[in-house]
Amino acid sequence: MTQADMAAQVANKDGFIAALDQSGGSTPKALKLYGVPETAWSNDDEMFDLVHRMRTRIIKSPAFTGDKVMGAILFEQTMDRDIDGTPTARYLWEKRGVVPFLKVDKGLAEPKDGVRLMKPIPDLDTLLERAIANGVFGTKMRSVIDAADPEGIAANVAQQFEIGKQILSRGLVPILEPEVTISIEDKADAEDILLAEIRKRLDDIPAGKQIMLKLSLPTKANLYKPLIDDPRVMRVVALSGGYSRKEANEKLAQNTGMIASFSRALSEGLSADQTDEEFDAELASAIDSIFEASRAG
């Protein structure tokens, strides 16, 4: 199985991408939702060990296979850990048939012009080398749009594409994620500006290369259909962005060709206190519902 096999799965297979990439800032919240209080660890290493235990439980669950979960996004600390003696990214592909992606951003800069750009990623080339060595197929990086500010959104998209081209040059497929905050009053206007900026920047993609896009579920159904149909875009995936699983699935099903890349909406209802049977049943139900919503669109 090669990079070409992974590309074929990502581009063509029914299914969705599981977002298992909570990082340093969001890990305590993810653990709390899972029923693990902050008193359960005393330093970052212990915290990341606990979240790796949670992710391992998800990945090894019987329902978590490439049949419905065609890809998964990992955090750097997860990539650096093993599952049953196999590096996590390789375990995903070799044991579960799930294509591995890696979150590469270092978090968000301070707000400016209605957006939060990514912080600099000074060690990106080194991180990409490690990702390639671990069998990773692609990357993901997130920035945020908090207002329909044309200048800010243009800068946000420009940054995403600039770093995306660096990732493409290493043979990896970048998922660009300029997230529109779902609670802002001018969300629909922000999404119109975002669509226009992305379409302009697609002309910068080198010939023969493709990117992916991870976007907030749009206010207007099928707004992003032109991106889904563009040959320079391998796949457009949706983040849940704070919607419940039920809300996110309903909105996703209204968008033709868009598939899920959910985090909180995937892990909703999972708990450290559940028996394996309870945990597996809850996760299987979540996977089934997200898979159907992804296929319905």
Secondary structure in CASP SS format (residue, H / E / C, confidence):
PFRMAT SS
TARGET T0000
AUTHOR 0000-0000-0000
METHOD secondary structure of the structure
MODEL  1
M C 1.00
T C 1.00
Q H 1.00
A H 1.00
D H 1.00
M H 1.00
A H 1.00
A H 1.00
Q H 1.00
V H 1.00
A H 1.00
N H 1.00
K C 1.00
D C 1.00
G C 1.00
F E 1.00
I E 1.00
A E 1.00
A E 1.00
L E 1.00
D C 1.00
Q C 1.00
S C 1.00
G C 1.00
G C 1.00
S C 1.00
T H 1.00
P H 1.00
K H 1.00
A H 1.00
L H 1.00
K H 1.00
L H 1.00
Y C 1.00
G C 1.00
V C 1.00
P C 1.00
E H 1.00
T H 1.00
A H 1.00
W C 1.00
S C 1.00
N C 1.00
D H 1.00
D H 1.00
E H 1.00
M H 1.00
F H 1.00
D H 1.00
L H 1.00
V H 1.00
H H 1.00
R H 1.00
M H 1.00
R H 1.00
T H 1.00
R H 1.00
I H 1.00
I H 1.00
K H 1.00
S C 1.00
P C 1.00
A C 1.00
F C 1.00
T C 1.00
G C 1.00
D C 1.00
K C 1.00
V E 1.00
M E 1.00
G E 1.00
A E 1.00
I E 1.00
L E 1.00
F C 1.00
E H 1.00
Q H 1.00
T H 1.00
M H 1.00
D C 1.00
R C 1.00
D E 1.00
I E 1.00
D C 1.00
G C 1.00
T E 1.00
P E 1.00
T H 1.00
A H 1.00
R H 1.00
Y H 1.00
L H 1.00
W H 1.00
E H 1.00
K H 1.00
R H 1.00
G C 1.00
V C 1.00
V E 1.00
P E 1.00
F E 1.00
L E 1.00
K E 1.00
V C 1.00
D C 1.00
K C 1.00
G C 1.00
L E 1.00
A C 1.00
E C 1.00
P C 1.00
K E 1.00
D C 1.00
G C 1.00
V E 1.00
R E 1.00
L C 1.00
M E 1.00
K C 1.00
P C 1.00
I C 1.00
P C 1.00
D C 1.00
L H 1.00
D H 1.00
T H 1.00
L H 1.00
L H 1.00
E H 1.00
R H 1.00
A H 1.00
I H 1.00
A H 1.00
N C 1.00
G C 1.00
V C 1.00
F C 1.00
G E 1.00
T E 1.00
K E 1.00
M E 1.00
R E 1.00
S E 1.00
V E 1.00
I E 1.00
D C 1.00
A C 1.00
A C 1.00
D C 1.00
P H 1.00
E H 1.00
G H 1.00
I H 1.00
A H 1.00
A H 1.00
N H 1.00
V H 1.00
A H 1.00
Q H 1.00
Q H 1.00
F H 1.00
E H 1.00
I H 1.00
G H 1.00
K H 1.00
Q H 1.00
I H 1.00
L H 1.00
S C 1.00
R C 1.00
G C 1.00
L C 1.00
V E 1.00
P E 1.00
I E 1.00
L E 1.00
E E 1.00
P E 1.00
E E 1.00
V E 1.00
T C 1.00
I C 1.00
S C 1.00
I C 1.00
E C 1.00
D C 1.00
K H 1.00
A H 1.00
D H 1.00
A H 1.00
E H 1.00
D H 1.00
I H 1.00
L H 1.00
L H 1.00
A H 1.00
E H 1.00
I H 1.00
R H 1.00
K H 1.00
R H 1.00
L H 1.00
D H 1.00
D H 1.00
I C 1.00
P C 1.00
A C 1.00
G C 1.00
K C 1.00
Q C 1.00
I E 1.00
M E 1.00
L E 1.00
K E 1.00
L E 1.00
S E 1.00
L C 1.00
P C 1.00
T C 1.00
K C 1.00
A C 1.00
N C 1.00
L C 1.00
Y C 1.00
K H 1.00
P H 1.00
L H 1.00
I H 1.00
D C 1.00
D C 1.00
P C 1.00
R C 1.00
V E 1.00
M E 1.00
R E 1.00
V E 1.00
V E 1.00
A E 1.00
L E 1.00
S C 1.00
G C 1.00
G C 1.00
Y C 1.00
S C 1.00
R H 1.00
K H 1.00
E H 1.00
A H 1.00
N H 1.00
E H 1.00
K H 1.00
L H 1.00
A C 1.00
Q C 1.00
N C 1.00
T C 1.00
G C 1.00
M C 1.00
I E 1.00
A E 1.00
S C 1.00
F C 1.00
S C 1.00
R H 1.00
A H 1.00
L H 1.00
S H 1.00
E C 1.00
G C 1.00
L C 1.00
S C 1.00
A C 1.00
D C 1.00
Q C 1.00
T C 1.00
D H 1.00
E H 1.00
E H 1.00
F H 1.00
D H 1.00
A H 1.00
E H 1.00
L H 1.00
A H 1.00
S H 1.00
A H 1.00
I H 1.00
D H 1.00
S H 1.00
I H 1.00
F H 1.00
E H 1.00
A H 1.00
S H 1.00
R H 1.00
A H 1.00
G C 1.00
END
